[in-house]
Amino acid sequence: MFIVNTDYIEGKKLEMLGLVSGSTIQSKNIGKDFGAGLKSIVGGELKGYTEMMEEARSIAEQRMMENAQKMGADAVVNVRYATSAIMAGASEVMVYGTAVKYQ
């Protein structure tokens, strides 16, 4: 499955199948959350949260691709990511785009 953030794929004529998305909500355990709180006092990267968000993006992207495959898509174009805080220490990651089939 090919995914791009442009609305075209060079050299391909595309048939649009429709909107496709994937999402997940992730949180860190209390120990990691406490450690991140301490780190915020001195500054610097919160690596536990960086890893959590990378994992969340990967899961959401995989779900989007699975949904696109169910539609018979060859690719997803115009891909965008969105995040939102659900509660303290938990975030939603959503990825969406247009499922397309090569003509």
N, CA, C and O atoms as a GROMACS GRO file, in nm:
protein
  412
    1MET      N    1   0.086  -0.118   0.000
    1MET     CA    2   0.000   0.000   0.000
    1MET      C    3   0.090   0.123   0.000
    1MET      O    4   0.183   0.134   0.080
    2PHE      N    5   0.060   0.213  -0.090
    2PHE     CA    6   0.138   0.335  -0.107
    2PHE      C    7   0.060   0.450  -0.043
    2PHE      O    8  -0.057   0.469  -0.074
    3ILE      N    9   0.124   0.528   0.045
    3ILE     CA   10   0.056   0.644   0.103
    3ILE      C   11   0.141   0.768   0.081
    3ILE      O   12   0.263   0.765   0.097
    4VAL      N   13   0.075   0.877   0.043
    4VAL     CA   14   0.144   1.003   0.017
    4VAL      C   15   0.061   1.119   0.072
    4VAL      O   16  -0.060   1.106   0.092
    5ASN      N   17   0.128   1.233   0.097
    5ASN     CA   18   0.053   1.349   0.145
    5ASN      C   19   0.020   1.446   0.032
    5ASN      O   20  -0.027   1.557   0.056
    6THR      N   21   0.045   1.405  -0.092
    6THR     CA   22   0.005   1.485  -0.208
    6THR      C   23  -0.129   1.431  -0.259
    6THR      O   24  -0.173   1.323  -0.220
    7ASP      N   25  -0.193   1.508  -0.347
    7ASP     CA   26  -0.322   1.462  -0.400
    7ASP      C   27  -0.307   1.388  -0.533
    7ASP      O   28  -0.404   1.368  -0.605
    8TYR      N   29  -0.184   1.348  -0.564
    8TYR     CA   30  -0.157   1.274  -0.687
    8TYR      C   31  -0.040   1.180  -0.663
    8TYR      O   32   0.033   1.192  -0.565
    9ILE      N   33  -0.025   1.085  -0.756
    9ILE     CA   34   0.092   0.997  -0.759
    9ILE      C   35   0.149   1.009  -0.899
    9ILE      O   36   0.082   0.979  -0.998
   10GLU      N   37   0.272   1.052  -0.906
   10GLU     CA   38   0.339   1.078  -1.034
   10GLU      C   39   0.322   0.960  -1.129
   10GLU      O   40   0.353   0.846  -1.096
   11GLY      N   41   0.271   0.989  -1.249
   11GLY     CA   42   0.258   0.889  -1.354
   11GLY      C   43   0.137   0.797  -1.341
   11GLY      O   44   0.122   0.705  -1.421
   12LYS      N   45   0.051   0.820  -1.243
   12LYS     CA   46  -0.066   0.734  -1.223
   12LYS      C   47  -0.194   0.814  -1.241
   12LYS      O   48  -0.205   0.928  -1.194
   13LYS      N   49  -0.292   0.755  -1.308
   13LYS     CA   50  -0.426   0.811  -1.314
   13LYS      C   51  -0.505   0.743  -1.203
   13LYS      O   52  -0.506   0.620  -1.193
   14LEU      N   53  -0.572   0.822  -1.121
   14LEU     CA   54  -0.635   0.770  -1.000
   14LEU      C   55  -0.787   0.776  -1.006
   14LEU      O   56  -0.846   0.874  -1.053
   15GLU      N   57  -0.849   0.671  -0.956
   15GLU     CA   58  -0.993   0.668  -0.935
   15GLU      C   59  -1.014   0.681  -0.784
   15GLU      O   60  -0.966   0.598  -0.706
   16MET      N   61  -1.086   0.785  -0.742
   16MET     CA   62  -1.109   0.806  -0.599
   16MET      C   63  -1.217   0.712  -0.548
   16MET      O   64  -1.324   0.700  -0.608
   17LEU      N   65  -1.187   0.646  -0.436
   17LEU     CA   66  -1.283   0.553  -0.376
   17LEU      C   67  -1.354   0.614  -0.256
   17LEU      O   68  -1.467   0.575  -0.225
   18GLY      N   69  -1.290   0.708  -0.189
   18GLY     CA   70  -1.354   0.773  -0.075
   18GLY      C   71  -1.259   0.794   0.041
   18GLY      O   72  -1.144   0.752   0.039
   19LEU      N   73  -1.311   0.861   0.142
   19LEU     CA   74  -1.235   0.892   0.262
   19LEU      C   75  -1.206   0.765   0.341
   19LEU      O   76  -1.292   0.677   0.353
   20VAL      N   77  -1.085   0.757   0.394
   20VAL     CA   78  -1.046   0.643   0.476
   20VAL      C   79  -0.968   0.697   0.596
   20VAL      O   80  -0.895   0.795   0.583
   21SER      N   81  -0.984   0.632   0.712
   21SER     CA   82  -0.916   0.682   0.831
   21SER      C   83  -0.879   0.567   0.924
   21SER      O   84  -0.925   0.454   0.908
   22GLY      N   85  -0.796   0.599   1.021
   22GLY     CA   86  -0.760   0.508   1.127
   22GLY      C   87  -0.726   0.590   1.250
   22GLY      O   88  -0.678   0.702   1.237
   23SER      N   89  -0.750   0.536   1.368
   23SER     CA   90  -0.719   0.611   1.489
   23SER      C   91  -0.687   0.518   1.604
   23SER      O   92  -0.715   0.398   1.600
   24THR      N   93  -0.627   0.577   1.708
   24THR     CA   94  -0.600   0.506   1.832
   24THR      C   95  -0.589   0.608   1.944
   24THR      O   96  -0.560   0.725   1.921
   25ILE      N   97  -0.612   0.563   2.064
   25ILE     CA   98  -0.592   0.645   2.184
   25ILE      C   99  -0.489   0.573   2.268
   25ILE      O  100  -0.504   0.456   2.300
   26GLN      N  101  -0.383   0.644   2.304
   26GLN     CA  102  -0.272   0.586   2.379
   26GLN      C  103  -0.252   0.663   2.509
   26GLN      O  104  -0.278   0.783   2.517
   27SER      N  105  -0.204   0.592   2.610
   27SER     CA  106  -0.165   0.657   2.736
   27SER      C  107  -0.042   0.587   2.791
   27SER      O  108  -0.014   0.472   2.758
   28LYS      N  109   0.030   0.658   2.874
   28LYS     CA  110   0.147   0.602   2.942
   28LYS      C  111   0.105   0.558   3.081
   28LYS      O  112   0.008   0.609   3.137
   29ASN      N  113   0.180   0.462   3.138
   29ASN     CA  114   0.149   0.418   3.273
   29ASN      C  115   0.191   0.523   3.375
   29ASN      O  116   0.265   0.616   3.341
   30ILE      N  117   0.146   0.511   3.495
   30ILE     CA  118   0.169   0.611   3.599
   30ILE      C  119   0.317   0.634   3.627
   30ILE      O  120   0.357   0.746   3.656
   31GLY      N  121   0.398   0.530   3.619
   31GLY     CA  122   0.542   0.544   3.642
   31GLY      C  123   0.607   0.633   3.538
   31GLY      O  124   0.685   0.722   3.571
   32LYS      N  125   0.575   0.608   3.412
   32LYS     CA  126   0.631   0.690   3.304
   32LYS      C  127   0.576   0.832   3.310
   32LYS      O  128   0.647   0.928   3.281
   33ASP      N  129   0.449   0.845   3.346
   33ASP     CA  130   0.388   0.977   3.357
   33ASP      C  131   0.455   1.058   3.467
   33ASP      O  132   0.480   1.177   3.451
   34PHE      N  133   0.485   0.993   3.579
   34PHE     CA  134   0.554   1.059   3.690
   34PHE      C  135   0.693   1.103   3.647
   34PHE      O  136   0.736   1.215   3.676
   35GLY      N  137   0.764   1.014   3.577
   35GLY     CA  138   0.898   1.047   3.527
   35GLY      C  139   0.896   1.164   3.432
   35GLY      O  140   0.986   1.249   3.435
   36ALA      N  141   0.794   1.170   3.346
   36ALA     CA  142   0.782   1.282   3.252
   36ALA      C  143   0.757   1.412   3.326
   36ALA      O  144   0.805   1.518   3.286
   37GLY      N  145   0.680   1.403   3.435
   37GLY     CA  146   0.655   1.522   3.516
   37GLY      C  147   0.783   1.576   3.577
   37GLY      O  148   0.804   1.698   3.580
   38LEU      N  149   0.868   1.488   3.624
   38LEU     CA  150   0.997   1.531   3.680
   38LEU      C  151   1.085   1.591   3.571
   38LEU      O  152   1.153   1.691   3.594
   39LYS      N  153   1.084   1.530   3.453
   39LYS     CA  154   1.166   1.578   3.342
   39LYS      C  155   1.122   1.719   3.300
   39LYS      O  156   1.205   1.800   3.259
   40SER      N  157   0.993   1.747   3.310
   40SER     CA  158   0.944   1.878   3.268
   40SER      C  159   0.998   1.991   3.357
   40SER      O  160   0.995   2.107   3.317
   41ILE      N  161   1.046   1.957   3.476
   41ILE     CA  162   1.104   2.058   3.565
   41ILE      C  163   1.236   2.109   3.508
   41ILE      O  164   1.262   2.230   3.510
   42VAL      N  165   1.318   2.020   3.456
   42VAL     CA  166   1.450   2.060   3.405
   42VAL      C  167   1.449   2.082   3.255
   42VAL      O  168   1.543   2.141   3.202
   43GLY      N  169   1.348   2.038   3.186
   43GLY     CA  170   1.338   2.056   3.041
   43GLY      C  171   1.400   1.942   2.964
   43GLY      O  172   1.469   1.857   3.021
   44GLY      N  173   1.375   1.941   2.836
   44GLY     CA  174   1.428   1.838   2.748
   44GLY      C  175   1.317   1.751   2.690
   44GLY      O  176   1.200   1.766   2.723
   45GLU      N  177   1.357   1.660   2.604
   45GLU     CA  178   1.262   1.572   2.538
   45GLU      C  179   1.203   1.472   2.636
   45GLU      O  180   1.275   1.415   2.719
   46LEU      N  181   1.074   1.451   2.626
   46LEU     CA  182   1.005   1.348   2.705
   46LEU      C  183   1.000   1.222   2.619
   46LEU      O  184   0.901   1.198   2.549
   47LYS      N  185   1.106   1.144   2.625
   47LYS     CA  186   1.122   1.031   2.534
   47LYS      C  187   1.010   0.928   2.544
   47LYS      O  188   0.972   0.869   2.444
   48GLY      N  189   0.958   0.907   2.664
   48GLY     CA  190   0.847   0.813   2.680
   48GLY      C  191   0.725   0.857   2.600
   48GLY      O  192   0.656   0.774   2.541
   49TYR      N  193   0.699   0.987   2.600
   49TYR     CA  194   0.586   1.039   2.523
   49TYR      C  195   0.615   1.038   2.374
   49TYR      O  196   0.525   1.014   2.293
   50THR      N  197   0.739   1.066   2.336
   50THR     CA  198   0.776   1.059   2.195
   50THR      C  199   0.753   0.918   2.143
   50THR      O  200   0.696   0.900   2.036
   51GLU      N  201   0.798   0.818   2.218
   51GLU     CA  202   0.778   0.679   2.178
   51GLU      C  203   0.630   0.644   2.172
   51GLU      O  204   0.586   0.575   2.080
   52MET      N  205   0.552   0.693   2.269
   52MET     CA  206   0.408   0.666   2.271
   52MET      C  207   0.342   0.723   2.145
   52MET      O  208   0.258   0.657   2.084
   53MET      N  209   0.378   0.845   2.107
   53MET     CA  210   0.316   0.908   1.991
   53MET      C  211   0.360   0.841   1.860
   53MET      O  212   0.281   0.829   1.767
   54GLU      N  213   0.486   0.799   1.853
   54GLU     CA  214   0.532   0.726   1.734
   54GLU      C  215   0.456   0.596   1.718
   54GLU      O  216   0.415   0.559   1.608
   55GLU      N  217   0.437   0.525   1.829
   55GLU     CA  218   0.361   0.400   1.826
   55GLU      C  219   0.216   0.427   1.786
   55GLU      O  220   0.158   0.353   1.707
   56ALA      N  221   0.158   0.532   1.841
   56ALA     CA  222   0.019   0.565   1.810
   56ALA      C  223   0.002   0.600   1.662
   56ALA      O  224  -0.094   0.556   1.599
   57ARG      N  225   0.095   0.676   1.605
   57ARG     CA  226   0.088   0.709   1.462
   57ARG      C  227   0.097   0.583   1.377
   57ARG      O  228   0.026   0.569   1.277
   58SER      N  229   0.186   0.492   1.416
   58SER     CA  230   0.203   0.367   1.341
   58SER      C  231   0.075   0.283   1.345
   58SER      O  232   0.032   0.230   1.243
   59ILE      N  233   0.014   0.271   1.462
   59ILE     CA  234  -0.110   0.194   1.476
   59ILE      C  235  -0.222   0.257   1.393
   59ILE      O  236  -0.292   0.187   1.321
   60ALA      N  237  -0.238   0.389   1.404
   60ALA     CA  238  -0.343   0.458   1.330
   60ALA      C  239  -0.323   0.443   1.179
   60ALA      O  240  -0.418   0.420   1.104
   61GLU      N  241  -0.198   0.455   1.135
   61GLU     CA  242  -0.166   0.441   0.993
   61GLU      C  243  -0.198   0.299   0.944
   61GLU      O  244  -0.255   0.283   0.836
   62GLN      N  245  -0.163   0.199   1.022
   62GLN     CA  246  -0.193   0.060   0.986
   62GLN      C  247  -0.343   0.038   0.974
   62GLN      O  248  -0.389  -0.028   0.881
   63ARG      N  249  -0.420   0.094   1.066
   63ARG     CA  250  -0.566   0.079   1.060
   63ARG      C  251  -0.623   0.149   0.938
   63ARG      O  252  -0.716   0.098   0.875
   64MET      N  253  -0.568   0.265   0.903
   64MET     CA  254  -0.614   0.335   0.783
   64MET      C  255  -0.586   0.250   0.660
   64MET      O  256  -0.673   0.237   0.573
   65MET      N  257  -0.466   0.193   0.651
   65MET     CA  258  -0.432   0.111   0.535
   65MET      C  259  -0.519  -0.013   0.526
   65MET      O  260  -0.559  -0.053   0.417
   66GLU      N  261  -0.550  -0.076   0.640
   66GLU     CA  262  -0.640  -0.192   0.639
   66GLU      C  263  -0.778  -0.152   0.588
   66GLU      O  264  -0.838  -0.226   0.510
   67ASN      N  265  -0.828  -0.037   0.630
   67ASN     CA  266  -0.958   0.010   0.582
   67ASN      C  267  -0.955   0.039   0.432
   67ASN      O  268  -1.051   0.012   0.361
   68ALA      N  269  -0.844   0.094   0.384
   68ALA     CA  270  -0.830   0.122   0.241
   68ALA      C  271  -0.826  -0.008   0.161
   68ALA      O  272  -0.887  -0.016   0.055
   69GLN      N  273  -0.756  -0.108   0.212
   69GLN     CA  274  -0.750  -0.238   0.143
   69GLN      C  275  -0.889  -0.300   0.133
   69GLN      O  276  -0.922  -0.363   0.032
   70LYS      N  277  -0.971  -0.285   0.238
   70LYS     CA  278  -1.107  -0.338   0.235
   70LYS      C  279  -1.190  -0.273   0.125
   70LYS      O  280  -1.284  -0.333   0.073
   71MET      N  281  -1.155  -0.150   0.088
   71MET     CA  282  -1.225  -0.077  -0.018
   71MET      C  283  -1.169  -0.112  -0.156
   71MET      O  284  -1.222  -0.069  -0.258
   72GLY      N  285  -1.060  -0.191  -0.158
   72GLY     CA  286  -0.997  -0.227  -0.285
   72GLY      C  287  -0.896  -0.124  -0.334
   72GLY      O  288  -0.864  -0.121  -0.452
   73ALA      N  289  -0.847  -0.041  -0.245
   73ALA     CA  290  -0.755   0.066  -0.283
   73ALA      C  291  -0.614   0.014  -0.310
   73ALA      O  292  -0.571  -0.086  -0.253
   74ASP      N  293  -0.545   0.085  -0.398
   74ASP     CA  294  -0.404   0.061  -0.425
   74ASP      C  295  -0.316   0.156  -0.345
   74ASP      O  296  -0.199   0.127  -0.318
   75ALA      N  297  -0.374   0.271  -0.307
   75ALA     CA  298  -0.297   0.374  -0.238
   75ALA      C  299  -0.391   0.466  -0.162
   75ALA      O  300  -0.513   0.462  -0.179
   76VAL      N  301  -0.332   0.550  -0.077
   76VAL     CA  302  -0.406   0.655  -0.007
   76VAL      C  303  -0.330   0.785  -0.033
   76VAL      O  304  -0.210   0.795  -0.007
   77VAL      N  305  -0.402   0.885  -0.084
   77VAL     CA  306  -0.340   1.014  -0.115
   77VAL      C  307  -0.394   1.121  -0.020
   77VAL      O  308  -0.494   1.102   0.049
   78ASN      N  309  -0.324   1.235  -0.019
   78ASN     CA  310  -0.364   1.350   0.062
   78ASN      C  311  -0.376   1.312   0.210
   78ASN      O  312  -0.470   1.353   0.278
   79VAL      N  313  -0.279   1.235   0.259
   79VAL     CA  314  -0.281   1.184   0.397
   79VAL      C  315  -0.249   1.296   0.496
   79VAL      O  316  -0.156   1.374   0.475
   80ARG      N  317  -0.325   1.302   0.603
   80ARG     CA  318  -0.308   1.400   0.708
   80ARG      C  319  -0.318   1.331   0.844
   80ARG      O  320  -0.386   1.229   0.859
   81TYR      N  321  -0.249   1.388   0.942
   81TYR     CA  322  -0.252   1.338   1.079
   81TYR      C  323  -0.314   1.445   1.168
   81TYR      O  324  -0.296   1.564   1.145
   82ALA      N  325  -0.386   1.401   1.270
   82ALA     CA  326  -0.442   1.493   1.368
   82ALA      C  327  -0.427   1.430   1.506
   82ALA      O  328  -0.437   1.308   1.521
   83THR      N  329  -0.404   1.512   1.606
   83THR     CA  330  -0.394   1.464   1.743
   83THR      C  331  -0.482   1.548   1.834
   83THR      O  332  -0.511   1.664   1.804
   84SER      N  333  -0.523   1.488   1.943
   84SER     CA  334  -0.598   1.563   2.043
   84SER      C  335  -0.577   1.497   2.179
   84SER      O  336  -0.560   1.376   2.189
   85ALA      N  337  -0.579   1.579   2.282
   85ALA     CA  338  -0.570   1.529   2.419
   85ALA      C  339  -0.708   1.480   2.461
   85ALA      O  340  -0.806   1.554   2.450
   86ILE      N  341  -0.715   1.358   2.508
   86ILE     CA  342  -0.841   1.301   2.554
   86ILE      C  343  -0.859   1.327   2.703
   86ILE      O  344  -0.968   1.362   2.749
   87MET      N  345  -0.750   1.308   2.777
   87MET     CA  346  -0.745   1.334   2.921
   87MET      C  347  -0.598   1.348   2.958
   87MET      O  348  -0.512   1.330   2.872
   88ALA      N  349  -0.567   1.381   3.081
   88ALA     CA  350  -0.428   1.395   3.122
   88ALA      C  351  -0.353   1.265   3.093
   88ALA      O  352  -0.390   1.159   3.144
   89GLY      N  353  -0.247   1.273   3.013
   89GLY     CA  354  -0.165   1.157   2.985
   89GLY      C  355  -0.217   1.066   2.875
   89GLY      O  356  -0.158   0.960   2.851
   90ALA      N  357  -0.326   1.102   2.808
   90ALA     CA  358  -0.379   1.019   2.699
   90ALA      C  359  -0.408   1.107   2.578
   90ALA      O  360  -0.465   1.215   2.590
   91SER      N  361  -0.369   1.058   2.461
   91SER     CA  362  -0.389   1.133   2.337
   91SER      C  363  -0.447   1.043   2.229
   91SER      O  364  -0.419   0.923   2.224
   92GLU      N  365  -0.528   1.104   2.144
   92GLU     CA  366  -0.580   1.034   2.026
   92GLU      C  367  -0.496   1.078   1.906
   92GLU      O  368  -0.462   1.195   1.891
   93VAL      N  369  -0.464   0.982   1.822
   93VAL     CA  370  -0.400   1.010   1.694
   93VAL      C  371  -0.492   0.958   1.586
   93VAL      O  372  -0.536   0.843   1.590
   94MET      N  373  -0.522   1.043   1.490
   94MET     CA  374  -0.605   1.003   1.377
   94MET      C  375  -0.527   1.034   1.249
   94MET      O  376  -0.462   1.138   1.238
   95VAL      N  377  -0.536   0.943   1.155
   95VAL     CA  378  -0.477   0.965   1.023
   95VAL      C  379  -0.588   0.940   0.921
   95VAL      O  380  -0.668   0.847   0.936
   96TYR      N  381  -0.593   1.024   0.819
   96TYR     CA  382  -0.698   1.012   0.720
   96TYR      C  383  -0.649   1.057   0.583
   96TYR      O  384  -0.551   1.132   0.572
   97GLY      N  385  -0.716   1.011   0.480
   97GLY     CA  386  -0.681   1.048   0.344
   97GLY      C  387  -0.787   0.994   0.249
   97GLY      O  388  -0.893   0.948   0.291
   98THR      N  389  -0.754   0.999   0.122
   98THR     CA  390  -0.846   0.953   0.018
   98THR      C  391  -0.794   0.822  -0.040
   98THR      O  392  -0.683   0.817  -0.094
   99ALA      N  393  -0.872   0.718  -0.029
   99ALA     CA  394  -0.838   0.588  -0.088
   99ALA      C  395  -0.856   0.598  -0.238
   99ALA      O  396  -0.956   0.650  -0.286
  100VAL      N  397  -0.757   0.547  -0.312
  100VAL     CA  398  -0.762   0.552  -0.458
  100VAL      C  399  -0.724   0.418  -0.519
  100VAL      O  400  -0.655   0.337  -0.457
  101LYS      N  401  -0.769   0.398  -0.640
  101LYS     CA  402  -0.735   0.279  -0.719
  101LYS      C  403  -0.668   0.328  -0.845
  101LYS      O  404  -0.711   0.429  -0.903
  102TYR      N  405  -0.563   0.259  -0.890
  102TYR     CA  406  -0.495   0.295  -1.014
  102TYR      C  407  -0.584   0.257  -1.132
  102TYR      O  408  -0.647   0.151  -1.131
  103GLN      N  409  -0.590   0.343  -1.232
  103GLN     CA  410  -0.668   0.312  -1.354
  103GLN      C  411  -0.577   0.261  -1.461
  103GLN      O  412  -0.623   0.229  -1.571
   0.00000   0.00000   0.00000
